[in-house]
Amino acid sequence: MRVLLEEARLLSRDLAHHRRARLEAVIGRTLDEVDRQVGEMRGGP
C-alpha cells in the first residue's frame, strides 16, 4: 500500500510539472504576441 501511495505521489508531481511547463509556454507565446502587436500599433518593427 505504501508503495502505491508513493507511486501516486510521484505521478501527481510529474503531471503537475508537465502542466506548469505547458502553461508557462502558452503564457510566453501569448506575451510575445502581445509585444508584437503593441510594436505594430506603435509603428515599430
NURO-554114 format. One line per field, with one value per atom (N, C-alpha, C, O, CB): x, y, z; atom name; chain; residue number from 1. Coordinates in steps of 0.001 Angstrom, whole numbers. Glycine has a CB too. Layout:
N
X <- [X:...]
Y <- [Y:...]
Z <- [Z:...]
atom <- [CA:...]
chain <- [A:...]
n <- [NUM:...]
This chain:
45
X <- [827:0:869:577:-939:1916:2812:3466:3627:3889:3835:4462:3483:3868:4941:2238:1233:1023:882:-89:1005:844:2028:1853:685:3224:4416:4394:4733:5701:3998:3891:2857:3070:3520:1745:705:1229:940:-544:1991:2578:3528:3494:3324:4370:5326:4616:4989:6279:3599:2842:2144:2104:1808:1601:931:1920:1606:256:3097:4136:4577:4737:5351:4771:5170:4100:4412:5444:2844:1747:1678:1496:413:1824:1787:2929:2741:1866:4108:5259:4993:5293:6548:4432:4135:3111:3270:3617:2068:1036:1612:1295:-134:2461:3067:3950:3910:3892:4737:5617:4797:5150:6513:3710:2839:2215:2166:1736:1739:1117:2123:1795:537:3344:4376:4689:4924:5650:4694:4955:3836:4101:5105:2603:1460:1494:1273:122:1768:1841:2970:2808:2052:4100:5224:4878:5202:6415:4221:3821:2811:2864:3221:1905:901:1557:1215:-135:2494:3193:3994:4040:4119:4622:5350:4409:4747:6049:3243:2263:1768:1616:1072:1521:1083:2176:1888:736:3424:4542:4609:4827:5875:4420:4467:3359:3596:4342:2157:1032:1194:844:-265:1716:1964:2995:2852:2456:4030:5033:4434:4787:6137:3529:2860:2014:1992:1983:1324:472:1302:852:-371:2504:3387:4111:4768:4402:3987:4643:6091:6867:4562:6453:7825:8004:7082:8235:9206:9496:8708:8855:10957]
Y <- [-1198:0:1258:2223:0:1239:2387:2668:3820:2148:1595:1744:2385:3253:371:1966:2541:4026:4822:1795:4390:5798:6628:7735:5956:6087:6801:6950:8010:6058:5899:5979:7023:7775:4605:7067:8055:9468:10367:7806:9670:10989:11402:12541:10985:10469:10773:11105:12052:9596:10324:10595:11951:12688:9487:12268:13549:14699:15710:13608:14548:15580:15767:16895:15210:14654:14730:15423:16245:13326:15085:15691:17189:17983:15021:17576:18995:19740:20856:19180:19128:19765:19936:20983:18930:18906:18962:20055:20827:17598:20113:21135:22531:23443:20922:22697:24010:24411:25558:24000:23478:23771:24162:25097:22554:23446:23772:25149:25935:22714:25434:26729:27862:28894:26763:27672:28695:28927:30063:28292:27872:28007:28793:29657:26621:28497:29204:30677:31550:28560:30951:32339:33075:34227:32399:32415:33028:33386:34478:32102:32468:32748:33896:34739:31483:33917:34978:36333:37313:34696:36392:37653:38109:39301:37506:37167:37511:38117:39104:36267:37527:38028:39419:40289:37054:39630:40950:41984:43083:40910:41636:42549:42894:44049:41923:41889:42113:43074:43996:40778:42851:43699:45124:46077:43109:45275:46617:47330:48515:46545:46597:47182:47639:48703:46190:46843:47230:48483:49363:46082:48560:49719:50988:52080:49482:50842:51995:52350:53387:51719:51490:51730:51291:51717:53175:50448:49959:48670:48199:49759:48093:46839:45654:44550:46516]
Z <- [0:0:0:-707:1213:784:867:-491:-893:1938:-1179:-2497:-3481:-4265:-3034:-3441:-4333:-4060:-4988:-4188:-2786:-2439:-2932:-3440:-925:-2778:-3243:-4770:-5295:-2795:-5471:-6932:-7342:-8293:-7523:-6627:-6924:-6699:-7488:-6056:-5640:-5375:-6497:-6962:-4029:-6923:-7986:-9298:-9991:-8191:-9630:-10857:-10789:-11774:-11101:-9627:-9442:-9596:-10225:-8067:-9032:-9124:-10578:-11044:-8238:-11286:-12693:-13534:-14396:-13247:-13276:-14022:-13749:-14672:-13658:-12483:-12132:-12815:-13298:-10603:-12856:-13510:-15006:-15580:-13285:-15630:-17066:-17361:-18307:-17566:-16551:-16756:-16577:-17342:-15786:-15563:-15327:-16509:-16956:-14020:-17007:-18138:-19368:-20087:-18457:-19600:-20741:-20577:-21523:-20898:-19374:-19107:-19293:-19879:-17687:-18797:-18961:-20437:-20848:-18209:-21227:-22661:-23342:-24178:-23315:-22988:-23580:-23188:-24027:-23133:-21927:-21470:-22193:-22593:-19937:-22357:-23059:-24493:-24960:-23040:-25196:-26583:-26637:-27532:-27239:-25682:-25640:-25406:-26068:-24545:-24471:-24210:-25427:-25730:-23002:-26120:-27344:-28384:-29039:-27923:-28528:-29497:-29100:-29957:-29610:-27820:-27349:-27619:-28092:-25830:-27321:-27600:-29086:-29453:-27146:-29934:-31376:-31808:-32589:-32133:-31296:-31677:-31163:-31858:-31155:-29961:-29426:-30302:-30604:-27945:-30705:-31594:-32906:-33415:-31860:-33460:-34706:-34514:-35374:-35219:-33390:-33122:-32962:-33310:-31865:-32440:-32266:-33559:-33647:-31165:-34552:-35828:-35844:-36699:-36172:-34909:-34835:-35600:-36265:-33400:-35505:-36239:-35741:-36265:-36150]
atom <- [N:CA:C:O:CB:N:CA:C:O:CB:N:CA:C:O:CB:N:CA:C:O:CB:N:CA:C:O:CB:N:CA:C:O:CB:N:CA:C:O:CB:N:CA:C:O:CB:N:CA:C:O:CB:N:CA:C:O:CB:N:CA:C:O:CB:N:CA:C:O:CB:N:CA:C:O:CB:N:CA:C:O:CB:N:CA:C:O:CB:N:CA:C:O:CB:N:CA:C:O:CB:N:CA:C:O:CB:N:CA:C:O:CB:N:CA:C:O:CB:N:CA:C:O:CB:N:CA:C:O:CB:N:CA:C:O:CB:N:CA:C:O:CB:N:CA:C:O:CB:N:CA:C:O:CB:N:CA:C:O:CB:N:CA:C:O:CB:N:CA:C:O:CB:N:CA:C:O:CB:N:CA:C:O:CB:N:CA:C:O:CB:N:CA:C:O:CB:N:CA:C:O:CB:N:CA:C:O:CB:N:CA:C:O:CB:N:CA:C:O:CB:N:CA:C:O:CB:N:CA:C:O:CB:N:CA:C:O:CB:N:CA:C:O:CB:N:CA:C:O:CB:N:CA:C:O:CB:N:CA:C:O:CB:N:CA:C:O:CB]
chain <- [A:A:A:A:A:A:A:A:A:A:A:A:A:A:A:A:A:A:A:A:A:A:A:A:A:A:A:A:A:A:A:A:A:A:A:A:A:A:A:A:A:A:A:A:A:A:A:A:A:A:A:A:A:A:A:A:A:A:A:A:A:A:A:A:A:A:A:A:A:A:A:A:A:A:A:A:A:A:A:A:A:A:A:A:A:A:A:A:A:A:A:A:A:A:A:A:A:A:A:A:A:A:A:A:A:A:A:A:A:A:A:A:A:A:A:A:A:A:A:A:A:A:A:A:A:A:A:A:A:A:A:A:A:A:A:A:A:A:A:A:A:A:A:A:A:A:A:A:A:A:A:A:A:A:A:A:A:A:A:A:A:A:A:A:A:A:A:A:A:A:A:A:A:A:A:A:A:A:A:A:A:A:A:A:A:A:A:A:A:A:A:A:A:A:A:A:A:A:A:A:A:A:A:A:A:A:A:A:A:A:A:A:A:A:A:A:A:A:A:A:A:A:A:A:A]
n <- [1:1:1:1:1:2:2:2:2:2:3:3:3:3:3:4:4:4:4:4:5:5:5:5:5:6:6:6:6:6:7:7:7:7:7:8:8:8:8:8:9:9:9:9:9:10:10:10:10:10:11:11:11:11:11:12:12:12:12:12:13:13:13:13:13:14:14:14:14:14:15:15:15:15:15:16:16:16:16:16:17:17:17:17:17:18:18:18:18:18:19:19:19:19:19:20:20:20:20:20:21:21:21:21:21:22:22:22:22:22:23:23:23:23:23:24:24:24:24:24:25:25:25:25:25:26:26:26:26:26:27:27:27:27:27:28:28:28:28:28:29:29:29:29:29:30:30:30:30:30:31:31:31:31:31:32:32:32:32:32:33:33:33:33:33:34:34:34:34:34:35:35:35:35:35:36:36:36:36:36:37:37:37:37:37:38:38:38:38:38:39:39:39:39:39:40:40:40:40:40:41:41:41:41:41:42:42:42:42:42:43:43:43:43:43:44:44:44:44:44:45:45:45:45:45]
